[in-house]
């Protein structure tokens, strides 16, 4: 049992550092070919930060562990809003951008609402659960393509503004770049295997659902990059990054990662998942409402404390559910 616990923890560490190595190595390689910083930020860095969740879901799909795949995504999204953003705004109040309030947050709500609709086909079939098919995966990826189109257009439109900071890209020689990418891939491969294997083992050992382990332990683990990025950004008062990173990650998780997962293998959707998706939609809507409570488009410490209390409450509820 100690080995499985250790592998689960090591797996999360391998996933996080493997993703970082691939991002740094690939960014350096792209820069050598004179690819613009803007393009690197929109592609390698944006997709790379979601690699831990993606790898976990791919292995879960291949091994038929649907509970791990769903718990990882929904749990990570809930943690991103309530835990990551909650801690950020407790550290320092955040003034949220107009575009984030009226575009990114609503699109994040739309993403989970689309998933909710795709996951509730049993309303039309008299069964308690069903499989999310490849067709559902295609639908999610089409919404993701629409989101990426908006991101690219928005970024290109504001490219010339002097306020935009250049993405810092480390410079490495060819040998170092190759080594970083190889080690990153190895880290992702073994990290993904160990995390999924550990989650399934713990669930069976204690008679718990795979979803519970994934929505708590794995979700918090794979959300650590967003948590570190958000808290660091808050301490440096780079508040746009702190908020945008969490909201953007939620959209990526639902539309891109679950879309890819459903393409690889059908995903079993249990009936109890409705509570978690409704809860996620509810806190996303609450985040939007927070923009108009108190100071306009500002998340203050009281709101942050409220978010953290809600997160603890969610953990208690799903823990009692088993």
N, C-alpha and C positions, 0 to 999 in steps of 0.2 A: 504493500500500500504506500509506503514511504517513497518508493521509486516512482509510482504513478503521480503522486503529488509533486515530487521534484521535477518530473518531466513536464508537468503542466506549467509550473512556474518558469522553468527553463524555456519551454516552448514560447511563452509570451515574450520573454526577453529576446529570444532568437528572432521572433517575428518583427519586433520593434527595431532592433538594430540591423536586421537584414534589410528591411524597407529603407532605413536611413542610408545604408551603404549603397543600395541601388540608386536611390535618388541622387546622392552626391556624385557617384561614379558616372551615371548617365548624364547628369547635368554638365559635368566637366567635359565629357565626350562631345555632347551637343555643342558646347561653347567652342571646342576645337574646330568644329565644322562651320563656325560662324552663324549658328542658329541663334536668333535673337533671344534676349533674356525674357521678353514678353511671351514668346512661344514656349520656352522652357517652363516658365511658371504656370502656363495654362495646361500643359500636357504632363511632362515628367513629374513635376512637384505635386500638382493637383491629384494625379492618379496615384502617384507613389505613396502619398500619405494614407490612402485607403487600401494599400496592399495587405496589411495584417488581416483586416476583415475579409478581404477577397480570398486570400489563401485559406483561411479557416473555413469559409463557405464552400470553396471548391473541394477540399478534402471531405467535408461533411456530406456534400452532395454525392461524391463518388462512393462513400461508405454507407450511404443511405441513412445518415443521421440528420433528418429534417429538423428535429428539435434544436440541434446545435446551430444550424444555418439560420433559422428564424430568430432564435434567442439572441444570437450574436448581433444581428442587425437591429432588432427592435430594442434590445437592451442597450446597445451602443448609442442609439439615437436618443433614448431617454436620458442616458448619462450625459450626453453632449449638452442637452438643454438644461437639465436640472442641476447636475453636479458640476460640469465644466463652467458653464455660464454663471451658475450660482456662485461658485468660488471666485470667479473673475470679478463680479460686481460687488462682492463682499470686500474684496481688496480695494477696489476703487470704482466709483460710479461710472457708468459707460453711456456716452451719448451715441445713439444708434443712427447710422446714416439713413437718409430718406429712401434710397434705393433698397436698402436692407429691409426697412419697415414695410414698404409697399410692393416689393418684388420678391426678394429672396425668402422672407418668412412665409408669405402666402404660397410661394412655389413649393416650399418644404411641406406645408399643410396639404397641398394638392398631391404631392408625391405619396404621402401616407394614405390619403383618401383613395387614390387610385389603387394602391395595394389592398386597402380594405375592401373595395368593390371586387377586385380580382380574387380575393380570399373568401368571399362569401357567396359563391355560386351555389352552396348548399341551400340557399333560400329558394332556389328553383329546383333543387333536387332534394328528395327526402332522405338525406344522410347527414351524419354529424361531422364529417370531414371529407376532404377531397384533395386531389393533387393539383398544384399549380403547374400548368403545362408549359411547353416551350412557347406556345402562342402568347401566354401571359408574360413570359420573359421578353418576347419581341415588343409587346406593348410598353413594358417598362423602359426598354432601351430606346424606343421612339420618343418617349417623354424626356429621356436623358439627353438625346440628341437635340431636342428643342431647347433644353436648358443650356447645353453647351453652346448652341448658336447664340443665345442671349448673352452668355458670358463673354464670348469672343467679340461680339458686336459692341458690348458695353465697354470692354477693356480697350478695344481699338479706338473707340470714340473719345476716351479720356486719356489716351496714351501720351498726348503732348502736354498734359497738365503737369506743372513743376512739382506739385505736392506728391505725386506718385514716387515711391521709393524703388530704387533698383534692387532686384533680387540678388542677394549675395551668393555667388557661385564659386566654390573652392576650385583652385587650379591644381591639377595633378598631372604627372607624366603618364604615358601610355601604360606602363607596367602596373602602376598603382591603380589606374582606372579599371584595367582588366581584373586585377585581384579583388578590388572592391565589389565589382559586379558579380564575380564568381562566388565570393564569400557571402554576398547578399542573397543570391539565389539558393545557396546551400542552407543559409539560415532560415529562409522562408520555407523551404521544403521540409526540413526537419521540425521547425517550429510549428508548422501547420499540422503535421502528423502527430506531434506530441500533445498539442493543445486539444485536438479532437479526441485522440485516444484517452487522454486524461479525463476529459469531461464525461465521456461515455462510461469510463470505469467508475468514477465517483458517483455518477447518477445511479448505476446499477448497485454499487456497494451500499448506498444509503436508501435505496428505494425512491430516489427523487427523479423528477423528469429531466431529460437532457436540456429542455428549454430553460429550466430554473438555473442550472449551472452556467449555461451559456449567457443568460440575461444578466447574471450577476458577476461571477468571477471572470469569465472570458470577456464579457462586454466592458467591464471596467479596465481589464488588462489591455485590450486592443484600443481603448479610448485614451490610454495614457499619453500618446503623442499629442492628441488634441488638448488634453489637460495641461501638459507641460508647456505647449505652445501658447495656450490661452493665458495661463498664470504668468509666464515670462513676458508676454506682450502687455499684460495689465501692469506689471511692475515697471515696464519701460514706457508705459502710457501710450503704447501703440494699439489703441483700443479698437480701431477698425479691423485689425487682424484678429483680435481676440474674439469678436462677435462673428465676423465673416467666416472664420475657420470652422466654428461649430455648426453654423447653419449650412454652409456648403458641404461639410462632411455628411450631414444628415441626408441631403439630397443625393449625393453620390452613393451612400449606403443602400438606400431603397431602390433607386432607379438603375444604377449601374451594377452594383454587386449582386442584388437579388435577381436582376435581369439576366446576368451572366450565369448565376447559379441555376436558374430555371432552364436555361438553354442546355446546361450540362446534364442535368437529371431532374425529373419531376420532383417537386417539393411538397411533401404532405403537410396540409394545413389543418391542425386540430381545432376543434370548436372553441376551446377555452382561450385561444389566441385573440378572440374578439376584444376581451377586456383590455389586453395590453395595447392593441392598436387604437382602441377608443381613448385609452389613457394618453397615448402618444399624440393623437389628434387634439385632445383636450389641452395638454400642456403647450402644444404649438400655438393653439388659438389663444391661450392665456398669455403667452409671450407677446403675441400681437396686441392683445388688450393692454398689456403693461406699457405699451408705447404711448397710451393716452391716459394713463392713471398717474397723477402727480405731474412732475415735469414732463413735457411732451418729448417723446422719443428718448427717454432716459431711463436706464435701469439703475436704481439706487440700491443701497445696502439692505434695506428692508425687503425689497423684492428678491434680492439674492438669498437672504435667509429663508424667505418663503419657499423658494425653489429647492433649497437644500432639504427643508423639512418635508416637502412633497416627495423628494427622491427617497428619503429614509422611509417614509410611509409606504411608497411603492414596494421597496425591498421587503418590508414586513408583510405586506399583503401577499406577494407572490411566494414568500417563504412559507407562509401558513398554507398556501395552496398545494405546495409540494411539487 
